Each structure stands twice: as structure tokens, then as C-alpha cells.
Amino acid sequence: MIQAVGYSYYARTKTLQPEFYQGLLDRGWRRSGTLLYKPDLRKSCCPQYTIRLDSHQFHATKDQRQVVNRFNKYVLGDTYTKEAARLYPKSREQAKKRNTDFDLEERIHEGETQKVKTPPEPAHAFTVTLETDEFTEEKYGIFKNYQRIVHHEPPDRISKGGFQNFLCSSPLPRSTTTIDGKTKHLGSYHQCYRLDGKLIAVGVLDLLPKCVSAVYFMYHESVHSHGFGKLGAMREIALAKEEGYQYWYAGFYIHTCVKMRYKGDYSPQYILDPETYNWVLFDEHLREKFDERKYVSETQTASESSESSTQNSDSNKTPDEDSSATYKADGKPIFETSMPGLLSKPDILTKSPLDHVKIRIGQSVHETNELVSWESDSVGDVDSLKGIIAELVSAVGVRLAGEMVVYFR
């Protein structure tokens, strides 16, 4: 299913290979369950920018380091810490290094049961496991508590069906591969945190060839004081480094949304330019640009920047991203609108595999040029099959257009 609605372009998927989804992320797409969407950053009142962090460059702030250290101290307990220091003394060099260096990969696992030296026994048993993204009542209990306490959702708006569709119905198949002796998981997983045998938090992750993509993170109110949002983020960054994914994608970043500002606290972050698809360092200079205007691209001219700034001052009068306005209201295909990052009509006709896009009909797969109406259809006709396919090609780009299989329902 393919659709342009509101200020996003949508496509529904049955199966999504991790390699293909990686390519979509790097063109500004995102998924919610089986729904794929690419926002129009120019038209939206709250532009959603793809953001990522290189785990090898990550430097934890003082606050982030303290959150990890305090939780480890809580898990281990004072009695364990004192007795372990006596039984397993550190050398002067080791003690000095620990006091001056913060090794994320070491510290983030320090309180985990399988890493704790015994005897003595720690105050609590803490485990983190990577599990399939299947529904369980235990996970749903965490979701209900999180939505009610953190997002203040009324009980009648929280359902098992919503939880399953949103966080348990991934189209990404799971698999494992071994690279340089390390096991690398691909697909959708739930990273489950348990304290004394009780589930306390779940990180919903898409593990892709070049990134750990954070879908959602939820925790029980009983551990709110431990800063589990920060702990979860750093655990995912560590996973990206340890298993060779390299990058941590924290989802979309909306500069005007206070609740999303935390994503910029993990540095260095890079913003995906919506037109060139280059990754641009999210430094103070770029932050100033976002403060001045809602839409930012490295290709903007001075006049375009001024226009964007003017539009931003009127943002309160702009329909929100759930507006029923559509690209097709004026009869134009999306590649003839101002939506950034799309293939132009000439590029679709000369550079893309438009005539060779694969389409599933029943149990068989055909190329678009085999269809009876293909030659007579027009690329600019948004109601024709060729026009619909051309819009999709424009949104996914040349390479992915040659790899996808389209179906209609």
C-alpha cells in the first residue's frame, strides 16, 4: 500500500530486509510497526530529522557517567563493594585509570550478574538480555505502566492490540551472522532489563547492518529515580560498539519538541541533511540555525533561509503533522512538490529502474514494463499505476527502487 497523506509519504510493508531498511533510514524514512513513512520537512510545522551517533566517538557527560555509576553502586550494594575491594584489590595503575577514564563498555556491564565477581553476593541481581520481539504479558505490563505514568495516557487508550501493532509486529526478519568472531544480530528485538528476576525495562530495537535503531524505550515507574532513560540509551550505544553496528540511531529529532531535546545530549550527533543525505555534525553552529528557522539544509541559499525563518514565526498557525491535507490535493505527484530529497521527474525517467520495478501479482513477480497499461500510463498521472510507482521510486531513490518488490492491497 502506497499513500501520500498529511505531511508524510507512507508505504505499508509485509517483509522488510534489514539491509533495505538501513537504506530507507539513510533517506529519511522511519517505520512504525509495518507502516513506513517519510516526512516532508518543508511542510511540517515540526520537522522530523534523522539523527545518529557514532558509538566509537561517544563521550559521556558528567551527568551520564554519574547515572551509570550510581546504578551500579545500587545494584552491588555497599557491603559487596567493600568486601570485593578487599578480596579483589586493584593495582595502583588500575585504580588511577578507573578514576580518570570512563570506559562505557566496561562500566555499563559492571552491575550485571554475569560480570560480577563472587563471593560475596551483590545486593541485587541485574540482567540484560536480547530477546525476540514477541508479545508477553510481562512486557505489556511495563508498556501499560509507562504509558500511564510517563505519557499520562488514560487506561482506555492503552490496549494489547496497540502494543502488539506498534512494538511487536515488526516486518524485519531475525538472523545472526558472525564477523571477526563476534555474533551480530539482525532484525527486531526486545532488550529486556530485569532486577531480582522482575522485568523493569524494555528497549525495542531494530538491529541493522550499520546501526542499532532505537524504536522505543519503556521502564516501570519503580526505577524512574535511577535514570533508566539515560541507562537505556548508553546500553544501546555500547551494543552498537560491541557488536560492530557502529551507529546508534535515536529516531527522529524535532528541535521544537522539548521532550526530544535529550537526543542531542548524546554527542557527537549527526543530522541527516534532507536534500543531500549527507550527515552533518550537530554542533553549536547547526543548533543556532535550528533556533532561527524550522527547516534547515546545507543547500539553502540566504533567501531560502530568510523565507524559512519567516514561516517559522507563523508556525502556530500551521496545521500539525496529522493534518488531512494531502500532496494530491492539487493533482501533483510528490516529485513536483517542494518535498525535499526526492528524485526529480527527469531522474526518474532516465536514471531510475522505473520500467523494471518488480511487482507482486498473486504468487508471481513481474516487472512493471510487462503490465498491459504501462506504456499508455503517464508518470505525471497520480491515479495511474505508473504515476503511483514513480512517486514511490522518487521517495526511495534509485538503488532501493531496483531492490524492492511492490504489492497493492
C-alpha positions as a Markdown table, in Angstrom:
| # | Residue | x | y | z |
|---|---|---|---|---|
| 1 | Met | 0.0 | 0.0 | 0.0 |
| 2 | Ile | 1.4 | 3.4 | -1.0 |
| 3 | Gln | -0.1 | 6.7 | 0.1 |
| 4 | Ala | 0.7 | 10.4 | 0.4 |
| 5 | Val | -1.2 | 11.8 | 3.4 |
| 6 | Gly | -0.8 | 14.9 | 5.5 |
| 7 | Tyr | 2.9 | 15.9 | 5.7 |
| 8 | Ser | 4.3 | 12.4 | 5.2 |
| 9 | Tyr | 4.6 | 9.8 | 2.4 |
| 10 | Tyr | 3.5 | 6.4 | 3.5 |
| 11 | Ala | 4.0 | 2.8 | 2.4 |
| 12 | Arg | 3.0 | -0.4 | 4.1 |
| 13 | Thr | 5.3 | -3.4 | 4.1 |
| 14 | Lys | 4.9 | -7.2 | 4.6 |
| 15 | Thr | 8.6 | -8.1 | 4.8 |
| 16 | Leu | 11.5 | -5.7 | 5.2 |
| 17 | Gln | 15.1 | -6.9 | 4.9 |
| 18 | Pro | 17.5 | -5.2 | 7.4 |
| 19 | Glu | 19.8 | -4.1 | 4.6 |
| 20 | Phe | 16.9 | -2.5 | 2.7 |
| 21 | Tyr | 15.6 | -0.7 | 5.9 |
| 22 | Gln | 19.1 | 0.6 | 6.5 |
| 23 | Gly | 18.9 | 2.3 | 3.1 |
| 24 | Leu | 15.5 | 3.8 | 3.9 |
| 25 | Leu | 16.7 | 5.2 | 7.2 |
| 26 | Asp | 19.5 | 6.9 | 5.4 |
| 27 | Arg | 17.0 | 8.6 | 3.2 |
| 28 | Gly | 14.9 | 10.0 | 6.0 |
| 29 | Trp | 12.3 | 7.1 | 6.4 |
| 30 | Arg | 11.2 | 5.5 | 9.6 |
| 31 | Arg | 8.9 | 2.7 | 10.5 |
| 32 | Ser | 6.0 | 2.3 | 13.0 |
| 33 | Gly | 5.0 | -1.4 | 13.0 |
| 34 | Thr | 4.6 | -2.3 | 9.4 |
| 35 | Leu | 4.0 | 1.3 | 8.3 |
| 36 | Leu | 6.9 | 3.1 | 6.6 |
| 37 | Tyr | 6.8 | 6.9 | 6.4 |
| 38 | Lys | 8.9 | 9.7 | 5.1 |
| 39 | Pro | 8.0 | 13.1 | 6.5 |
| 40 | Asp | 8.0 | 16.3 | 4.4 |
| 41 | Leu | 10.3 | 18.5 | 6.4 |
| 42 | Arg | 9.5 | 21.7 | 4.5 |
| 43 | Lys | 5.7 | 21.5 | 5.0 |
| 44 | Ser | 5.6 | 20.1 | 8.5 |
| 45 | Cys | 5.3 | 22.6 | 11.4 |
| 46 | Cys | 7.5 | 20.2 | 13.4 |
| 47 | Pro | 10.2 | 18.8 | 11.0 |
| 48 | Gln | 11.5 | 15.4 | 11.9 |
| 49 | Tyr | 15.2 | 15.0 | 11.3 |
| 50 | Thr | 17.0 | 11.7 | 11.3 |
| 51 | Ile | 19.8 | 11.7 | 13.9 |
| 52 | Arg | 22.6 | 9.3 | 14.6 |
| 53 | Leu | 25.7 | 8.9 | 16.8 |
| 54 | Asp | 29.0 | 7.1 | 16.1 |
| 55 | Ser | 29.5 | 4.8 | 19.1 |
| 56 | His | 33.3 | 5.0 | 18.7 |
| 57 | Gln | 33.2 | 8.8 | 19.1 |
| 58 | Phe | 30.8 | 8.9 | 22.0 |
| 59 | His | 31.9 | 10.8 | 25.1 |
| 60 | Ala | 29.6 | 10.5 | 28.2 |
| 61 | Thr | 28.9 | 13.7 | 30.0 |
| 62 | Lys | 29.4 | 14.0 | 33.8 |
| 63 | Asp | 25.7 | 13.6 | 34.4 |
| 64 | Gln | 25.6 | 10.5 | 32.2 |
| 65 | Arg | 28.6 | 8.9 | 33.9 |
| 66 | Gln | 27.0 | 9.6 | 37.3 |
| 67 | Val | 23.8 | 7.8 | 36.3 |
| 68 | Val | 25.7 | 4.6 | 35.3 |
| 69 | Asn | 28.0 | 4.7 | 38.4 |
| 70 | Arg | 25.1 | 5.3 | 40.8 |
| 71 | Phe | 23.0 | 2.5 | 39.4 |
| 72 | Asn | 26.0 | 0.1 | 39.6 |
| 73 | Lys | 26.5 | 1.1 | 43.2 |
| 74 | Tyr | 22.8 | 0.5 | 44.0 |
| 75 | Val | 22.9 | -3.0 | 42.3 |
| 76 | Leu | 26.1 | -4.1 | 44.0 |
| 77 | Gly | 25.5 | -2.5 | 47.4 |
| 78 | Asp | 27.9 | -1.1 | 50.0 |
| 79 | Thr | 28.6 | -4.4 | 51.7 |
| 80 | Tyr | 29.6 | -6.0 | 48.4 |
| 81 | Thr | 31.7 | -3.1 | 47.3 |
| 82 | Lys | 33.7 | -3.0 | 50.5 |
| 83 | Glu | 34.3 | -6.8 | 50.6 |
| 84 | Ala | 35.1 | -7.1 | 46.9 |
| 85 | Ala | 37.7 | -4.3 | 47.3 |
| 86 | Arg | 39.4 | -6.5 | 49.9 |
| 87 | Leu | 39.1 | -9.8 | 48.0 |
| 88 | Tyr | 39.9 | -8.4 | 44.6 |
| 89 | Pro | 42.2 | -5.4 | 45.1 |
| 90 | Lys | 43.1 | -3.2 | 42.1 |
| 91 | Ser | 46.6 | -2.2 | 41.3 |
| 92 | Arg | 47.6 | 1.5 | 41.6 |
| 93 | Glu | 47.6 | 1.8 | 37.9 |
| 94 | Gln | 44.1 | 0.2 | 37.6 |
| 95 | Ala | 42.7 | 2.4 | 40.3 |
| 96 | Lys | 44.1 | 5.5 | 38.7 |
| 97 | Lys | 42.7 | 4.5 | 35.3 |
| 98 | Arg | 39.3 | 3.9 | 36.8 |
| 99 | Asn | 39.3 | 7.3 | 38.4 |
| 100 | Thr | 40.4 | 9.2 | 35.3 |
| 101 | Asp | 38.8 | 7.2 | 32.4 |
| 102 | Phe | 35.2 | 6.2 | 31.8 |
| 103 | Asp | 35.1 | 3.1 | 29.7 |
| 104 | Leu | 31.5 | 2.8 | 28.6 |
| 105 | Glu | 31.7 | -0.9 | 27.6 |
| 106 | Glu | 33.2 | -1.8 | 31.0 |
| 107 | Arg | 31.0 | 0.4 | 33.2 |
| 108 | Ile | 27.7 | -0.3 | 31.5 |
| 109 | His | 28.1 | -4.0 | 32.3 |
| 110 | Glu | 29.7 | -3.7 | 35.7 |
| 111 | Gly | 26.5 | -4.4 | 37.7 |
| 112 | Glu | 25.3 | -7.3 | 35.5 |
| 113 | Thr | 25.1 | -10.6 | 37.3 |
| 114 | Gln | 27.3 | -12.5 | 34.8 |
| 115 | Lys | 30.0 | -9.8 | 35.2 |
| 116 | Val | 30.1 | -9.6 | 39.0 |
| 117 | Lys | 32.8 | -11.5 | 40.8 |
| 118 | Thr | 31.6 | -13.7 | 43.7 |
| 119 | Pro | 31.8 | -14.2 | 46.6 |
| 120 | Pro | 30.4 | -12.1 | 48.1 |
| 121 | Glu | 26.9 | -11.8 | 46.6 |
| 122 | Pro | 25.7 | -8.4 | 45.4 |
| 123 | Ala | 22.7 | -6.6 | 46.9 |
| 124 | His | 20.6 | -7.2 | 43.7 |
| 125 | Ala | 20.7 | -9.5 | 40.6 |
| 126 | Phe | 20.7 | -7.4 | 37.4 |
| 127 | Thr | 20.5 | -8.9 | 33.9 |
| 128 | Val | 20.1 | -7.6 | 30.4 |
| 129 | Thr | 19.1 | -10.0 | 27.7 |
| 130 | Leu | 18.4 | -9.7 | 24.0 |
| 131 | Glu | 15.1 | -11.4 | 23.2 |
| 132 | Thr | 12.7 | -11.8 | 20.3 |
| 133 | Asp | 10.1 | -9.1 | 19.8 |
| 134 | Glu | 7.2 | -11.3 | 20.6 |
| 135 | Phe | 4.3 | -10.3 | 22.8 |
| 136 | Thr | 4.3 | -11.3 | 26.5 |
| 137 | Glu | 2.0 | -10.2 | 29.4 |
| 138 | Glu | 5.2 | -9.2 | 31.3 |
| 139 | Lys | 6.3 | -6.8 | 28.6 |
| 140 | Tyr | 2.7 | -5.5 | 28.2 |
| 141 | Gly | 2.6 | -4.7 | 31.9 |
| 142 | Ile | 5.7 | -2.5 | 31.5 |
| 143 | Phe | 4.1 | -0.8 | 28.5 |
| 144 | Lys | 0.9 | -0.1 | 30.3 |
| 145 | Asn | 2.7 | 1.4 | 33.3 |
| 146 | Tyr | 5.0 | 3.5 | 31.2 |
| 147 | Gln | 2.2 | 4.9 | 29.0 |
| 148 | Arg | 0.0 | 5.7 | 32.0 |
| 149 | Ile | 2.7 | 7.2 | 34.3 |
| 150 | Val | 5.1 | 8.9 | 31.8 |
| 151 | His | 2.8 | 9.8 | 28.9 |
| 152 | His | -0.3 | 10.2 | 31.1 |
| 153 | Glu | -2.5 | 8.1 | 28.8 |
| 154 | Pro | -5.9 | 7.1 | 30.1 |
| 155 | Pro | -6.3 | 3.3 | 30.6 |
| 156 | Asp | -9.0 | 3.1 | 27.9 |
| 157 | Arg | -6.4 | 4.3 | 25.3 |
| 158 | Ile | -3.9 | 1.6 | 26.2 |
| 159 | Ser | -4.5 | -1.8 | 24.6 |
| 160 | Lys | -2.8 | -5.1 | 23.9 |
| 161 | Gly | -3.6 | -4.7 | 20.2 |
| 162 | Gly | -1.9 | -1.3 | 20.1 |
| 163 | Phe | 1.1 | -2.6 | 21.9 |
| 164 | Gln | 1.4 | -5.6 | 19.5 |
| 165 | Asn | 1.0 | -3.5 | 16.4 |
| 166 | Phe | 3.4 | -0.8 | 17.5 |
| 167 | Leu | 6.1 | -2.8 | 19.2 |
| 168 | Cys | 5.7 | -6.5 | 18.4 |
| 169 | Ser | 4.7 | -6.7 | 14.8 |
| 170 | Ser | 8.0 | -6.0 | 13.0 |
| 171 | Pro | 8.3 | -6.9 | 9.3 |
| 172 | Leu | 12.1 | -7.3 | 9.9 |
| 173 | Pro | 13.2 | -11.0 | 9.9 |
| 174 | Arg | 15.7 | -12.0 | 12.6 |
| 175 | Ser | 19.0 | -13.6 | 11.8 |
| 176 | Thr | 22.6 | -13.8 | 13.1 |
| 177 | Thr | 25.9 | -13.5 | 11.4 |
| 178 | Thr | 29.5 | -13.9 | 12.7 |
| 179 | Ile | 32.1 | -11.2 | 11.8 |
| 180 | Asp | 35.6 | -11.4 | 13.2 |
| 181 | Gly | 34.5 | -14.0 | 15.8 |
| 182 | Lys | 31.6 | -11.7 | 17.0 |
| 183 | Thr | 28.0 | -12.6 | 16.8 |
| 184 | Lys | 25.9 | -9.9 | 15.1 |
| 185 | His | 22.1 | -10.0 | 15.3 |
| 186 | Leu | 19.9 | -8.5 | 12.6 |
| 187 | Gly | 16.2 | -7.9 | 12.8 |
| 188 | Ser | 13.9 | -6.7 | 15.5 |
| 189 | Tyr | 14.5 | -7.5 | 19.2 |
| 190 | His | 13.5 | -6.6 | 22.7 |
| 191 | Gln | 16.3 | -5.8 | 25.1 |
| 192 | Cys | 14.9 | -6.8 | 28.5 |
| 193 | Tyr | 16.2 | -5.4 | 31.8 |
| 194 | Arg | 15.5 | -7.5 | 34.9 |
| 195 | Leu | 16.2 | -6.6 | 38.5 |
| 196 | Asp | 16.0 | -9.5 | 41.0 |
| 197 | Gly | 14.1 | -11.5 | 38.4 |
| 198 | Lys | 11.5 | -8.9 | 37.7 |
| 199 | Leu | 11.2 | -7.1 | 34.3 |
| 200 | Ile | 11.8 | -3.4 | 34.8 |
| 201 | Ala | 12.5 | -2.0 | 31.4 |
| 202 | Val | 12.4 | -2.9 | 27.7 |
| 203 | Gly | 14.3 | -1.4 | 24.8 |
| 204 | Val | 12.6 | -2.1 | 21.4 |
| 205 | Leu | 15.4 | -2.3 | 18.8 |
| 206 | Asp | 15.9 | -2.7 | 15.1 |
| 207 | Leu | 19.4 | -4.2 | 14.6 |
| 208 | Leu | 20.6 | -3.3 | 11.1 |
| 209 | Pro | 23.9 | -3.8 | 9.2 |
| 210 | Lys | 25.2 | -0.4 | 10.2 |
| 211 | Cys | 23.2 | 0.6 | 13.2 |
| 212 | Val | 21.2 | 0.0 | 16.3 |
| 213 | Ser | 18.0 | 1.8 | 15.6 |
| 214 | Ala | 16.1 | 2.7 | 18.8 |
| 215 | Val | 12.3 | 2.2 | 18.2 |
| 216 | Tyr | 11.1 | 2.7 | 21.8 |
| 217 | Phe | 12.2 | 2.5 | 25.4 |
| 218 | Met | 9.9 | 1.9 | 28.3 |
| 219 | Tyr | 10.5 | 1.3 | 32.0 |
| 220 | His | 8.5 | 0.7 | 35.2 |
| 221 | Glu | 7.8 | 3.6 | 37.5 |
| 222 | Ser | 9.7 | 1.8 | 40.3 |
| 223 | Val | 13.0 | 2.5 | 38.7 |
| 224 | His | 12.3 | 6.1 | 37.5 |
| 225 | Ser | 14.7 | 7.5 | 40.0 |
| 226 | His | 17.6 | 5.5 | 38.6 |
| 227 | Gly | 17.5 | 7.5 | 35.3 |
| 228 | Phe | 16.6 | 4.5 | 33.1 |
| 229 | Gly | 16.2 | 6.6 | 30.0 |
| 230 | Lys | 19.8 | 7.5 | 30.1 |
| 231 | Leu | 20.9 | 4.0 | 31.1 |
| 232 | Gly | 19.0 | 2.5 | 28.2 |
| 233 | Ala | 20.5 | 4.9 | 25.7 |
| 234 | Met | 24.0 | 4.2 | 26.9 |
| 235 | Arg | 23.4 | 0.5 | 26.9 |
| 236 | Glu | 22.3 | 0.7 | 23.3 |
| 237 | Ile | 25.3 | 2.8 | 22.3 |
| 238 | Ala | 27.5 | 0.2 | 24.0 |
| 239 | Leu | 25.8 | -2.5 | 22.0 |
| 240 | Ala | 26.4 | -0.6 | 18.7 |
| 241 | Lys | 30.1 | -0.5 | 19.5 |
| 242 | Glu | 30.5 | -4.0 | 20.9 |
| 243 | Glu | 28.7 | -5.9 | 18.1 |
| 244 | Gly | 30.0 | -3.8 | 15.3 |
| 245 | Tyr | 26.9 | -1.8 | 14.2 |
| 246 | Gln | 28.9 | 1.4 | 14.8 |
| 247 | Tyr | 26.0 | 3.8 | 14.8 |
| 248 | Trp | 23.1 | 4.4 | 17.2 |
| 249 | Tyr | 20.0 | 5.9 | 15.6 |
| 250 | Ala | 17.8 | 7.6 | 18.2 |
| 251 | Gly | 14.9 | 8.0 | 15.9 |
| 252 | Phe | 13.6 | 11.4 | 14.7 |
| 253 | Tyr | 14.8 | 14.6 | 16.2 |
| 254 | Ile | 12.3 | 17.5 | 16.5 |
| 255 | His | 14.1 | 20.7 | 17.6 |
| 256 | Thr | 11.0 | 22.4 | 18.7 |
| 257 | Cys | 9.9 | 19.5 | 20.9 |
| 258 | Val | 11.3 | 19.9 | 24.4 |
| 259 | Lys | 10.8 | 16.1 | 25.1 |
| 260 | Met | 13.1 | 15.3 | 22.2 |
| 261 | Arg | 15.9 | 17.7 | 23.1 |
| 262 | Tyr | 17.6 | 14.9 | 25.2 |
| 263 | Lys | 18.6 | 13.1 | 22.0 |
| 264 | Gly | 21.1 | 15.9 | 21.4 |
| 265 | Asp | 22.7 | 15.3 | 24.8 |
| 266 | Tyr | 24.5 | 12.2 | 23.5 |
| 267 | Ser | 27.3 | 13.5 | 21.4 |
| 268 | Pro | 28.7 | 13.8 | 18.9 |
| 269 | Gln | 25.4 | 13.6 | 17.0 |
| 270 | Tyr | 25.0 | 14.0 | 13.2 |
| 271 | Ile | 21.8 | 15.2 | 11.4 |
| 272 | Leu | 20.8 | 13.7 | 8.1 |
| 273 | Asp | 20.5 | 16.6 | 5.6 |
| 274 | Pro | 17.1 | 16.2 | 4.0 |
| 275 | Glu | 18.3 | 17.2 | 0.5 |
| 276 | Thr | 21.8 | 15.9 | 0.1 |
| 277 | Tyr | 21.5 | 13.0 | 2.6 |
| 278 | Asn | 24.9 | 13.9 | 3.9 |
| 279 | Trp | 25.5 | 13.6 | 7.7 |
| 280 | Val | 26.1 | 17.0 | 9.2 |
| 281 | Leu | 27.7 | 17.4 | 12.7 |
| 282 | Phe | 25.1 | 18.7 | 15.1 |
| 283 | Asp | 27.3 | 21.4 | 16.7 |
| 284 | Glu | 26.5 | 24.8 | 18.1 |
| 285 | His | 26.6 | 26.4 | 14.7 |
| 286 | Leu | 23.9 | 24.0 | 13.4 |
| 287 | Arg | 21.9 | 24.4 | 16.6 |
| 288 | Glu | 21.8 | 28.1 | 16.0 |
| 289 | Lys | 20.3 | 27.5 | 12.6 |
| 290 | Phe | 17.6 | 25.3 | 14.1 |
| 291 | Asp | 16.9 | 28.0 | 16.6 |
| 292 | Glu | 16.4 | 30.6 | 13.8 |
| 293 | Arg | 14.2 | 28.5 | 11.4 |
| 294 | Lys | 12.3 | 25.3 | 11.3 |
| 295 | Tyr | 13.7 | 23.9 | 8.1 |
| 296 | Val | 17.5 | 23.5 | 7.7 |
| 297 | Ser | 19.6 | 22.2 | 4.9 |
| 298 | Glu | 23.2 | 22.7 | 3.8 |
| 299 | Thr | 21.9 | 23.6 | 0.3 |
| 300 | Gln | 19.8 | 26.5 | 1.5 |
| 301 | Thr | 20.6 | 29.9 | 0.0 |
| 302 | Ala | 20.4 | 33.1 | 2.0 |
| 303 | Ser | 17.0 | 34.0 | 0.6 |
| 304 | Glu | 15.6 | 30.5 | 1.3 |
| 305 | Ser | 16.9 | 30.7 | 4.9 |
| 306 | Ser | 15.1 | 34.0 | 5.3 |
| 307 | Glu | 11.9 | 32.6 | 3.9 |
| 308 | Ser | 12.1 | 29.6 | 6.2 |
| 309 | Ser | 12.7 | 31.9 | 9.2 |
| 310 | Thr | 9.6 | 33.9 | 8.3 |
| 311 | Gln | 7.5 | 30.7 | 8.0 |
| 312 | Asn | 8.7 | 29.6 | 11.4 |
| 313 | Ser | 7.5 | 32.8 | 13.1 |
| 314 | Asp | 3.9 | 31.8 | 12.0 |
| 315 | Ser | 4.3 | 28.1 | 13.0 |
| 316 | Asn | 1.4 | 28.3 | 15.5 |
| 317 | Lys | -1.0 | 28.8 | 12.5 |
| 318 | Thr | 0.4 | 25.9 | 10.6 |
| 319 | Pro | -1.7 | 22.6 | 10.6 |
| 320 | Asp | 0.0 | 19.9 | 12.6 |
| 321 | Glu | 1.6 | 16.8 | 11.1 |
| 322 | Asp | -1.7 | 14.8 | 11.5 |
| 323 | Ser | -3.5 | 17.2 | 9.2 |
| 324 | Ser | -5.7 | 15.7 | 6.5 |
| 325 | Ala | -4.1 | 17.8 | 3.8 |
| 326 | Thr | -2.6 | 15.7 | 1.0 |
| 327 | Tyr | 0.0 | 16.2 | -1.7 |
| 328 | Lys | -2.6 | 15.1 | -4.2 |
| 329 | Ala | -5.0 | 17.9 | -3.4 |
| 330 | Asp | -3.7 | 19.9 | -6.3 |
| 331 | Gly | -3.2 | 16.9 | -8.6 |
| 332 | Lys | 0.6 | 17.0 | -8.5 |
| 333 | Pro | 2.8 | 13.9 | -7.9 |
| 334 | Ile | 5.1 | 14.3 | -4.9 |
| 335 | Phe | 8.2 | 14.8 | -7.0 |
| 336 | Glu | 6.6 | 18.0 | -8.4 |
| 337 | Thr | 6.1 | 19.4 | -4.9 |
| 338 | Ser | 8.6 | 21.1 | -2.6 |
| 339 | Met | 9.2 | 18.0 | -0.5 |
| 340 | Pro | 13.0 | 17.7 | -0.2 |
| 341 | Gly | 15.2 | 14.7 | -1.1 |
| 342 | Leu | 13.1 | 13.3 | -3.9 |
| 343 | Leu | 14.2 | 12.2 | -7.3 |
| 344 | Ser | 13.1 | 14.7 | -10.0 |
| 345 | Lys | 10.9 | 13.6 | -12.9 |
| 346 | Pro | 13.9 | 13.7 | -15.3 |
| 347 | Asp | 15.9 | 11.5 | -12.9 |
| 348 | Ile | 13.0 | 9.1 | -12.5 |
| 349 | Leu | 12.8 | 8.7 | -16.3 |
| 350 | Thr | 16.5 | 8.5 | -17.1 |
| 351 | Lys | 18.3 | 7.2 | -14.0 |
| 352 | Ser | 15.9 | 5.0 | -12.1 |
| 353 | Pro | 14.7 | 1.4 | -12.9 |
| 354 | Leu | 11.1 | 2.7 | -13.3 |
| 355 | Asp | 10.3 | 0.2 | -16.2 |
| 356 | His | 11.9 | -2.7 | -14.3 |
| 357 | Val | 10.4 | -2.2 | -10.8 |
| 358 | Lys | 9.2 | -5.6 | -9.5 |
| 359 | Ile | 5.5 | -6.0 | -8.7 |
| 360 | Arg | 3.9 | -9.0 | -7.0 |
| 361 | Ile | 0.7 | -10.2 | -8.6 |
| 362 | Gly | -0.8 | -13.1 | -6.8 |
| 363 | Gln | 2.1 | -15.6 | -6.3 |
| 364 | Ser | 4.2 | -14.3 | -9.1 |
| 365 | Val | 6.5 | -11.4 | -9.5 |
| 366 | His | 6.6 | -9.3 | -12.7 |
| 367 | Glu | 8.4 | -6.1 | -13.9 |
| 368 | Thr | 6.4 | -3.0 | -14.5 |
| 369 | Asn | 7.1 | -3.0 | -18.2 |
| 370 | Glu | 5.2 | -6.3 | -18.5 |
| 371 | Leu | 1.9 | -4.7 | -17.4 |
| 372 | Val | -0.7 | -4.1 | -20.1 |
| 373 | Ser | -1.3 | -0.4 | -19.3 |
| 374 | Trp | 2.3 | 0.5 | -18.6 |
| 375 | Glu | 3.1 | 2.2 | -21.9 |
| 376 | Ser | -0.1 | 4.2 | -22.0 |
| 377 | Asp | 0.2 | 5.4 | -18.4 |
| 378 | Ser | 1.7 | 8.7 | -17.6 |
| 379 | Val | 4.3 | 9.4 | -14.9 |
| 380 | Gly | 2.5 | 12.6 | -14.0 |
| 381 | Asp | -0.9 | 10.9 | -13.6 |
| 382 | Val | -1.1 | 10.4 | -9.8 |
| 383 | Asp | -4.1 | 8.0 | -10.3 |
| 384 | Ser | -2.3 | 5.7 | -12.8 |
| 385 | Leu | -0.1 | 2.7 | -11.9 |
| 386 | Lys | 2.9 | 4.3 | -13.5 |
| 387 | Gly | 2.3 | 7.6 | -11.6 |
| 388 | Ile | 2.0 | 5.7 | -8.3 |
| 389 | Ile | 5.1 | 3.7 | -8.9 |
| 390 | Ala | 7.0 | 6.8 | -10.0 |
| 391 | Glu | 6.2 | 8.5 | -6.7 |
| 392 | Leu | 7.5 | 5.6 | -4.7 |
| 393 | Val | 10.7 | 5.4 | -6.8 |
| 394 | Ser | 11.1 | 9.2 | -6.2 |
| 395 | Ala | 10.9 | 8.7 | -2.5 |
| 396 | Val | 13.1 | 5.6 | -2.1 |
| 397 | Gly | 15.8 | 6.5 | -4.6 |
| 398 | Val | 17.5 | 4.7 | -7.5 |
| 399 | Arg | 19.2 | 1.9 | -5.6 |
| 400 | Leu | 16.4 | 0.8 | -3.4 |
| 401 | Ala | 13.9 | 1.1 | -6.3 |
| 402 | Gly | 15.8 | -1.7 | -8.0 |
| 403 | Glu | 15.7 | -3.9 | -4.9 |
| 404 | Met | 12.0 | -3.6 | -3.8 |
| 405 | Val | 9.0 | -5.7 | -4.7 |
| 406 | Val | 5.7 | -3.7 | -4.7 |
| 407 | Tyr | 2.3 | -5.1 | -3.9 |
| 408 | Phe | -1.1 | -3.5 | -3.8 |
| 409 | Arg | -3.9 | -4.5 | -1.5 |
